[in-house]
Amino acid sequence: MACCYIAAFCVGQLVKTCQFLDLDQTIQYNDELDPTGSLHDGSQATDQNGGSKPDNTRPNQTCAILSIDGLTCSACVQTVNQALEGLEEVQEARTSLQTHEAVVIGKNGEPLDAARLVTAVGEAGYEGRPGPRTHGEVLELLQLKEDIALLRRSFSGLGRYGIVLQMLVSASGINGSLGHSQSSAAALLTGTLRVASAIVAVMGQYQHARWMHTDCWRLLRKGSLNMNSLISFSTLLGLGFTFLDMLITGPLASTSYALTTSGLTLVVVAGRYLDILSRRQASKHLVKLYGALSDPDYVQMHPRGKKVPSTFLRHGDTISLTPFSVVPCDCYVVEGTSSVNQSLVTGEALPVTKSSGDYLLAGTRNLNGVLICVVHRERQESFYAQLVQSVSQAGANKFKGQDTIGVVTRYFSMGVVVLAVLSPTLQLYYGPDLDLIEFYTAMSRFIERAMTILVSACPCALGLAVPSAVIAAVDAAHSKGMLLTKGASTLQELERVEQIVFDKTGTLTKGTFEVESVELHPAWKGREAKLWILVCALEEHEAKGHPVGLALFKKGIQELGPTWLNHSTQTKLSDIASVPGQGVAGRIAIDTGQGSSSWHHVCISGQAFLEKDGVALGFGLKGPSSGEGRSGIAVQIGVDGICAATLRLQLTGDTSAEASRVALTLGVPILASRASPSDKLRCIESLQKSGTKVAMIGDGLNDAPSLAAADVGIIMTCNSTAATVGGSVMILNSDIGCLPLLFDIVKQTMRQIRFNVTWAICYNLMALSLATGLVTPLGFTLTP
């Protein structure tokens, strides 16, 4: 057993090195934060945890989120998933080992009873409660502070008991060699030392490894087993036989496994400690993301100057962002210019200049100027919050074939226990006939063989083969500005992709538009401010998802300046209708300040949509200024049935000439130009019918149908605050050059997954072959 303690010593030194290098390098930029946690006007902050829990505790929902306690490995995840999916009303369950949360989806929209879900989790041997964890709770889980503290105490305590045990065993061995030749007193002392060593071993297990045995019996009562179960069975079997042998043969002649069980437990705890440290290292990027959500930051309201928690902010509030402050919510700038660091969200290393009309993403950092902004989305609904949730849930998505691995992992521990009983039993049964004394002697070999089988198997290696690689891939991709929202399944589909279809604008071209010229209807000359108020009111919600809407909204904010802060609270919207790829229309009322409102029907689109909306054409649609012979596109604004203005937007558009130019420059074929969402969808489906695996890359809401239909949908966010639906990959920094890196990550990850699975299977087969004695004729034997 000296090798076990030498190994434990080496691991201990490695652990100390890890602790020494585990430095907190967090830098506090925001000097405006009051360390006392109170507001500057003397009132107390109401939220110190970075956000409240969403309401997911209602009894009947078609989708539910549960917080799960007691998860330790992938086998636990599989057990919880199977317990939940065993309910007839559940279609699918996905459990995240990182955040200890389960997302449950009902069949055919059937409501889910949270109490039944929690009961199913409890019957599987785990504790569950309705609703997701707060960001602060998830942050603590990702940092694994409780697990690390527990393992640190266990390792230190078992090490001390191990030293005492080694001294007792050594003393009993020396004294025993003298006892046979000198006196019965020496023999009595030897027996006492052996009994003391067994008692010390039991005390060490009770004080510092009790959590392992408790977890074993908790799962055993529910009919489940894991790695802790195998170690617990082996330890209890060895210690139990030690005391039994002392009672039957006496302390001097007995076989003691006290030192063996203590050494094995010490090595297992040390290995678990290193595993926890590596898991925390793998989650460091996610910890950084959640840290920004859970920090109790304060924001200065404009123009009052009062400081409030970021969770106090609501849509339409006006805030002032000072230099080096973190952007608390999705918002847009109405006054000021500054550089903004977006690296935490998009992975971009260089700051981006933001000015009036530009959108800011929550989690980014203002660097040098003062910005006056209007809150567009609250903290818990921000793009950043959705991003963090997507990253944390990515590891819960299943790999094709992972269900099979999960089933094998779940029953593997049970199979090892059966093998530990059958293997030595069969050896005794088919061995020579033994009398009672010889049979009891053979029982010692029986116990030794069973202990060897139990401790040699490693079900966790098989269970973590896929999730560990997937989590590493998600983290590596996000650090480069890419988000794999569907985790393992996305990696598999990307590996099979044969063709990539690009939506030109916003992907192959930059996709940012600027209003080059404005041509007003004579009736609207002198009323430009009112026209821009109508445009901004209608486009405020559309701007986040479309580059043309963003360009119009930005131009309106620049024209109105800070006066938009007053007008934004005086407008009312009704009957808003948005058609992807065509335009947006709705009714807008502007408060006159005398208690009355004037309603206007506003339509912003191209000529075809205006005609459908009943707008009288004739202005701004004639001559070269409106045709497609010039670069850029024309957008018309219809107000109350007349075309009030024509705006020329500079850049690409979807004209045939522009598509041909881009295709010729890049050397790629054209599938369609001026394509509507249905045209793009037909292109994707035609390629798939020919047996081709297709990836679609788009940037707008009008690309959602084709993104969802493609085998892999890749979204270029273009710094938008709207996460386009249908995609399984998001390129957050809008850099098309990330695609080769994405496929490199996929290639390396899939190769690592195959290696992990192969290694785990080969290791367990080899270890169990040695433990069961199958290779004993070749001269190889494995013992505890």
C-alpha positions, -999 to +999 in steps of 0.1 A: +000+000+000+030+023+001+023+031-036-011+045-027+003+069-002+032+079-025+005+086-052-016+106-027+015+126-017+022+135-053-014+145-059-014+165-027+016+185-040-002+190-073-033+202-055-013+227-035+002+240-067-033+244-082-044+263-051-014+286-052-020+294-089-057+299-084-055+337-081-084+361-083-075+385-110-108+404-111-104+441-117-131+465-103-136+493-129-167+510-116-157+534-089-193+546-086-203+514-069-211+519-032-194+491-013-220+493+014-247+481-010-269+511-004-282+538-027-267+572-026-299+588-014-298+565+017-324+540+006-315+503+006-310+483-026-337+456-030-317+431-051-282+420-043-282+388-063-281+402-097-317+394-105-348+376-094-361+343-104-384+341-134-419+328-126-415+291-135-432+277-104-468+278-117-484+244-115-494+240-152-470+249-180-461+233-213-424+238-205-409+238-170-375+244-154-364+225-123-335+230-100-318+197-092-295+190-062-272+160-059-259+157-095-223+145-096-217+130-131-232+122-165-248+090-151-268+112-126-279+134-156-291+103-175-310+090-144-328+123-140-337+125-177-351+090-177-371+096-146-387+127-161-392+112-195-409+083-179-439+105-171-465+101-198-470+139-202-433+146-208-419+146-243-383+154-235-361+164-206-326+179-207-305+182-176-274+204-173-246+191-151-231+226-151-261+246-138-280+216-121-312+225-139-336+204-160-357+218-188-388+197-193-411+199-224-446+185-224-462+163-252-483+181-277-485+213-256-499+194-226-496+212-193-470+200-169-476+196-131-445+209-113-453+188-083-453+155-103-420+165-119-404+171-085-418+138-072-403+119-102-369+135-095-372+126-058-380+090-066-348+088-087-328+097-057-323+135-062-338+166-048-357+189-071-377+221-068-397+241-093-381+271-111-346+279-122-317+290-100-308+326-096-277+338-113-259+340-080-268+304-072-255+292-106-223+312-102-217+294-069-223+260-086-199+268-114-172+279-090-177+246-072-168+262-039-187+238-017-174+207-035-138+220-034-141+228+003-156+193+011-129+175-009-102+196+006-113+188+041-117+151+032-083+149+016-066+166+045-084+146+071-079+112+054-042+121+049-038+126+087-056+094+094-035+077+068-003+087+086-016+074+119-026+042+102+008+037+086+025+042+120+002+017+137+005-009+110+043-005+109+045-007+147+023-038+148+045-054+121+077-048+139+063-058+172+047-089+157+080-101+144+094-098+180+063-112+197+067-148+184+102-150+198+100-130+231+068-128+251+030-129+251+030-092+261+045-083+227+018-104+210-009-086+231+005-053+220+006-064+184-031-074+185-040-042+202-023-022+175-041-041+148-075-035+164-066+001+169-056+005+132-090-010+122-108+014+145-088+044+132-097+034+096-134+033+105-131+067+122-114+082+091-142+069+069-169+082+092-154+117+097-140+124+063-157+101+037-191+099+052-205+119+023-195+092-001-212+065+018-243+086+024-246+093-013-242+056-020-271+045+003-293+074-008-291+062-044-293+025-034-327+031-017-339+044-051-325+015-070-296+034-085-258+032-083-228+054-092-191+056-087-195+065-050-215+033-046-186+011-059-160+028-036-184+026-007-191-011-012-154-019-016-145+001+016-173-014+037-166-049+024-129-046+033-135-031+068-163-055+075-142-086+067-113-071+088-134-071+120-151-104+111-117-121+107-104-106+139-134-121+158-129-156+142-091-160+139-080-133+164-061-101+158-027-117+153-038-142+126-064-119+109-061-103+075-065-065+078-077-042+050-077-011+072-047+004+055-059-007+020-093+009+023-080+041+038-053+044+010-078+037-018-103+063-004-075+088-001-065+083-037-101+084-050-107+117-031-075+132-045-085+122-080-120+137-075-104+169-062-083+172-094-114+165-115-133+192-097-105+217-103-104+208-140-141+212-143-139+246-127-112+256-151-133+244-180-162+266-168-142+297-162-156+315-192-192+307-181-183+319-146-172+352-161-205+355-180-226+348-149-204+370-128-215+400-148-252+391-142-249+385-105-228+416-096-249+442-077-240+471-100-256+505-098-267+528-126-272+566-127-306+577-138-309+607-162-314+636-156-320+632-118-286+616-111-300+591-086-283+558-085-304+526-085-297+489-089-297+477-125-326+454-117-347+485-110-346+496-146-375+492-169-382+497-206-381+534-215-360+545-185-332+570-193-297+563-178-263+579-179-233+556-185-201+570-171-167+560-183-156+524-173-192+515-163-208+482-174-239+485-197-267+471-174-294+464-200-299+464-238-303+501-246-297+526-274-278+559-273-295+592-277-266+615-268-229+612-266-200+593-283-178+567-267-157+536-272-173+504-260-156+471-251-177+442-264-152+414-258-172+397-231-202+393-253-188+391-289-152+382-284-140+413-303-106+424-290-109+460-302-134+486-288-162+498-310-173+535-313-209+541-304-229+573-309-265+585-312-289+558-325-265+529-319-276+499-297-256+488-267-256+452-255-259+444-218-226+432-204-204+454-225-183+482-210-183+519-217-147+531-219-141+569-222-172+590-228-205+597-212-235+582-230-272+591-224-292+559-232-328+547-232-334+512-218-347+489-246-348+456-227-346+449-190-317+431-175-333+397-172-347+398-208-315+413-224-295+397-252-268+390-227-291+371-203-303+350-232-267+344-243-257+332-208-287+309-207-279+295-241-243+289-232-252+271-199-279+249-216-257+240-245-240+213-226-274+197-218-282+190-255-278+154-264-252+139-287-265+113-312-257+080-296-254+096-261-286+080-250-269+046-256-238+057-237-261+070-209-279+037-206-246+018-205-233+041-179-264+038-158-263+000-157-226-003-157-222+002-120-249-024-113-231-048-137-198-042-119-214-051-085-229-083-101-195-091-115-178-085-081-201-112-066-202-137-095-165-138-104-151-150-071-182-171-065-176-190-097-140-194-089-149-210-055-176-231-071-155-246-099-124-249-077-113-280-057-134-292-028-125-274+004-130-282+041-144-256+064-110-241+074-098-240+037-131-225+026-128-197+052-093-191+040-105-189+004-131-163+016-102-139+021-093-142-015-130-139-024-132-105-005-099-094-021-111-102-056-145-084-050-128-053-037-104-053-067-133-055-092-153-027-074-124-002-072-110-009-107-141+001-127-147+037-136-182+044-149-177+082-147-150+080-174-176+067-199-203+091-187-181+121-190-165+112-223-190+132-244-200+161-220-165+171-211-155+175-248-187+193-256-183+218-227-148+225-238-159+231-274-187+254-263-163+274-242-136+275-269-161+287-295-176+314-273-142+328-264-138+334-302-172+350-305-193+320-315-221+304-296-232+268-301-268+270-288-276+233-293-243+219-280-235+183-290-261+179-317-248+210-335-213+196-335-225+164-351-244+182-378-216+206-386-192+177-391-216+164-419-221+197-437-213+195-474-226+229-487-230+264-471-257+288-483-251+325-476-277+352-473-256+379-490-265+411-471-251+411-436-230+380-441-209+383-472-213+421-471-211+442-440-249+447-437-248+481-422-269+508-439-267+546-438-294+570-449-278+589-478-306+612-488-341+621-478-367+634-503-398+649-486-434+653-499-442+690-502-469+685-475-443+674-450-417+700-455-412+719-423-426+690-403-395+668-405-393+664-367-428+649-365-420+626-394-389+613-376-409+609-344-433+586-363-404+567-378-386+562-345-417+551-327-425+525-354-389+513-358-378+512-322-389+476-318-380+466-354-345+481-354-331+454-332-337+427-358-332+443-392-303+464-406-326+487-426-348+493-396-317+500-375-304+525-401-338+544-401-340+544-363-304+556-360-310+584-385-341+595-366-323+596-333-296+617-348-321+641-363-341+644-331-313+643-306-321+644-269-356+657-277-365+621-285-364+614-247-396+635-243-413+623-275-407+586-267-430+589-237-457+607-257-463+582-284-487+552-284-487+523-308-515+501-321-520+474-347-484+469-355-478+445-384-444+434-396-438+412-427-403+398-428-384+410-459-412+435-469-419+462-444-437+473-412-470+492-406-490+504-377-510+531-360-492+557-340-506+585-317-486+615-306-498+633-275-504+669-282-499+679-246-535+690-241-549+656-232-557+646-268-538+625-293-537+625-331-535+590-347-516+583-379-513+552-400-477+548-409-461+523-433-423+519-439-414+497-468-407+494-505-431+502-533-448+468-534-457+468-497-469+504-499-493+495-527-508+466-506-512+490-477-532+514-498-507+542-500-511+566-529-480+564-551-467+591-573-442+609-551-406+598-547-411+568-570-402+584-604-369+592-620-334+579-614-335+587-577-359+559-570-348+533-595-323+505-589-298+519-614-281+537-585-263+519-557-283+514-525-320+509-519-350+532-516-374+530-487-407+549-487-426+562-457-463+563-460-484+584-436-522+585-437-524+571-473-497+593-489-460+588-495-445+613-471-408+607-479-384+586-499-351+577-482-321+564-501-300+539-481-264+535-491-249+500-495-259+467-510-295+459-512-306+427-529-305+438-566-294+413-592-264+435-602-252+437-567-256+400-561-236+393-593-208+417-582-204+400-548-206+365-564-179+375-589-156+390-563-159+360-540-161+333-566-193+317-553-224+308-574-257+327-571-288+306-561-312+336-562-313+374-560-340+396-544-351+364-527-380+364-503-381+342-472-401+316-491-376+317-520-347+310-496-366+282-480-372+265-514-334+268-522-325+250-489-352+223-494-341+216-530-305+211-519-316+188-491-337+167-514-306+159-534-291+144-503-268+173-494-262+184-458-267+221-458-257+250-435-275+283-439-259+316-428-282+346-423-286+377-403-322+388-401-357+377-391-365+371-427-339+343-427-355+324-398-375+299-420-345+289-440-322+288-409-347+265-392-350+242-423-313+239-428-293+211-412-274+238-394-285+274-391-258+299-385-268+335-374-247+366-379-260+388-351-244+420-364-244+434-329-282+432-328-300+429-296-324+403-311-314+367-312-328+354-345-348+322-342-340+291-361-302+290-357-281+266-338-249+287-341-246+324-334-216+344-347-216+372-321-189+394-336-203+394-371-169+381-385-174+356-413-137+347-409-148+327-378-162+300-400-129+281-407-122+283-369-156+269-362-151+239-384-116+234-369-132+233-334-158+208-346-132+186-362-110+185-331-139+180-307-154+151-326-120+135-327-116+140-290-151+126-283-143+094-302-110+091-284-126+097-250-153+070-256-127+045-270-103+051-241-131+048-215-143+015-229-108+001-233-097+012-198-127-005-182-123-037-202-086-039-193-091-030-157-120-055-152-101-082-171-072-078-147-094-075-116-114-107-125-083-127-131-089-134-168-052-126-176-037-143-146-024-172-168-003-146-186+013-135-153-007-103-147-026-099-114-044-069-100-051-066-062-063-038-040 
